[in-house]
Amino acid sequence: MSTTNYPLLESVNDPADLRRLPRADLKSLATELRAYVLESVSKTGGHLSSNLGTVELTIALHAVFDTPRDRVVWDVGHQTYPHKILTGRRERMSTLRQFGGLSGFPQRAESEYDTFGTAHSSTSISAALGMALAAKQKGEDRHAIAVIGDGAMTAGMAFEALNNAGVADANLLVILNDNDMSISPPVGALNRYLAQLMSGQFYAKARDVGKSVLRPVPPLLELAKRLEQQAKGMVVPATLFEKFGFNYIGPIDGHDLDSLIPTLENIKGLKGPQFLHVVTKKGQGYKLAEADPVAYHGPGKFDPRVGLVKPATPPKQTFTQVFGQWLCDMAAKDERLVGITPAMREGSGMVEFEQRFPGRYYDVGIAEQHAVTFAAGMACEGVKPVVAIYSTFLQRAYDQLIHDVALQNLPVVFALDRAGLVGADGATHAGAYDIAFVRCIPNMSMACPADERECRQLLTTAFEQDHPVAVRYPRGAGVGVQPLASLEGLPFGKGEVRRKGARIAILAFGTLLYPALEAGEALGATVVNMRWAKPLDTELLLSVAAGHDALVTVEEGCTMGGAGSAVAEALNAAGVQCPVLQLGLPDAFIEHGDPAKLLALQGLDAQGIERSIRARFGAQQPARAAA
């Protein structure tokens, strides 16, 4: 990308260059950086609103702290494009979220400035605290900073870390990036002055000396505390974070470098846990994103002069949309249904459900563990919860899934969006493990619909059960099979033969049925739509095994412990000896890239499936295995 319009930005190849710039140039640098982020994302797609909101904060952090020696941990990390640009990756922004290119999140392997890999929320305080105490243990004088959003602060892990940090005697700075203006009062000159005053050495020393002098006289000490709290109350109630043992500072304007930099410089000289509250605006500097930060949260390619434009022809219906429509239809039919999401209303397709059934919609915030146990509590009272959650995020509530739902055999439906590979978001968001980690849990069932119609039908089947059931489906659209208008289900735990062939039978779980059918056509093989990873249709499996020389399992999930393993276990339990080739995701983390390309690289497209079968069994089909 040309940098002719970015003369200051072109001079910054790492934070050391930034720190050499005159302070007066930093506002101009922020203007250039914001424009560069907008230009970059418009050409590649990616997260936009959040990155436009962190431009000044990123500049201030790298200007004040000696990065990478001082550790900065970005929570979630989808707001780190300005950070990447300022830390030597400016020229690679054209490769963002593409195969072999820059990740959309911090990655330790990508840069020494990415001190901790993130993509799931609410991990930053724990990680930064670990870094701070490690530095103390090693006798190293450096800073550890966690930058966390107000949404991520709702997760229990963030408060667990705050609780630990307050008594850990660590030099830790937590920066709350509050980009929801409705939860904070307006900021201004008085706030800036008080924030700088409270972060200064004089205030800190005076407070500590005052407490030590007044401690023997409790009434006076209590009066002093109240006066201090009243002073801070002029800015924002700080009681919560002070009770955790932090010195609370703020809120300050996160787009005002004249406020940010002096405050950070003052905090840099303080000891112990510090909490800085900054207020930013998502989409800052780009009016369209400011007006609709949700729409511009993760746009594809677009013309920034025009903004997002609806496609002329409507795109194919996605699995997420199929789920959203089913949820509304089933809620209209059964008043027991409630919908639960851990802060993924748009991503999980629940916008219409919230509008139509507001009293039965529960967004619990970024709190997956709570979401699952909350659903369990409702199920105990005869309500029928449907938890809409990404496959990768259900990992965060695994104990609750086992202990609170499955152990009590409660009828909770888990709608697992983003199952399998997710493309540009990469390994952190891939739903590679749900079949393996769900099928080993007693009382749990797992459905794997092959297309949009089956997705709707299997959701109905799951809802009709009196035990917990997960239904996994991928991101984006399927092959385009129109769902039925009715709420008709499919037989529980039963698959179907989709193509009759000879010698080899391909057992497909989920949407890979369709490339399996192509491969089956080329090979003259039988193709079975298994539909359920648990319970496995053992009657169908044993029947197919009896009539074929070898079986091939295909799944968009990890092969270790996955559906293919279930097939091998079932054959072994029945005493059936039959060669089984398991195709799926390998024992490796698969990085970001185009989903179709990634599947092809794993041999999970039609040609790859055919190639793997021929490589294993040769051009001639295998002879019948000896009993």
Secondary structure as UniProt FT lines:
FT   TURN            4..5
FT   HELIX           7..10
FT   HELIX           15..20
FT   HELIX           23..25
FT   HELIX           26..44
FT   HELIX           49..52
FT   TURN            53..54
FT   HELIX           55..64
FT   TURN            67..69
FT   STRAND          71..74
FT   TURN            78..79
FT   HELIX           81..84
FT   HELIX           85..89
FT   HELIX           90..95
FT   TURN            96..97
FT   TURN            99..100
FT   TURN            108..110
FT   TURN            112..113
FT   HELIX           124..138
FT   STRAND          144..149
FT   TURN            150..151
FT   HELIX           152..154
FT   HELIX           156..165
FT   TURN            166..169
FT   STRAND          172..178
FT   HELIX           181..183
FT   HELIX           189..199
FT   HELIX           201..214
FT   TURN            215..216
FT   HELIX           218..233
FT   TURN            234..235
FT   HELIX           239..243
FT   TURN            244..245
FT   STRAND          247..253
FT   TURN            254..255
FT   HELIX           257..268
FT   STRAND          274..279
FT   TURN            282..285
FT   HELIX           287..291
FT   TURN            293..296
FT   TURN            304..306
FT   HELIX           319..333
FT   TURN            335..336
FT   STRAND          337..341
FT   TURN            345..349
FT   HELIX           351..356
FT   HELIX           358..360
FT   STRAND          361..363
FT   HELIX           368..380
FT   TURN            381..382
FT   STRAND          384..390
FT   HELIX           391..394
FT   HELIX           395..397
FT   HELIX           398..400
FT   HELIX           401..406
FT   TURN            407..409
FT   STRAND          413..417
FT   STRAND          419..420
FT   TURN            424..425
FT   TURN            427..429
FT   HELIX           434..439
FT   TURN            442..443
FT   STRAND          445..447
FT   HELIX           452..464
FT   STRAND          469..472
FT   TURN            492..493
FT   STRAND          496..499
FT   STRAND          504..509
FT   TURN            511..512
FT   HELIX           513..523
FT   STRAND          526..529
FT   STRAND          532..534
FT   HELIX           538..546
FT   STRAND          550..558
FT   TURN            560..561
FT   HELIX           563..573
FT   TURN            574..575
FT   STRAND          580..585
FT   HELIX           595..601
FT   TURN            602..603
FT   HELIX           606..617
//
